[in-house]
Amino acid sequence: VDLEDFGCILRPKVMARIETAIAKALAYLKARGIEGRKREVPLPDGATLASAEMTLDLYERERPSEEDACRFADPRVLARSGGAR
């Protein structure tokens, strides 16, 4: 799976694996005596454990253009390491 576009939305191949990742995490927890269960009523779209800015819909709408935001790494780090493009 290509993860080279730093700061990008989830790519379709990654998005398609979310349910599998959740199932594996639940199996891991269950093996350690922790039982997870699905909510009877899903949380509203804006409800999140992280900040509202991290919700996928808001992130996709407000993501800066490639011209405004570096897509391959933080240019400040690259400048120090001599790897700036």
Buried (B, 14 or more C-beta within 10 A) or exposed (E): EEEEEEBBEBEEEBEEEEEEEEEEEBEEEEEEEEEEEEEEEEEEEEEBEEEEEEBEEBBEEEEEEEEEEBEEBEEEEBEEEEEEE
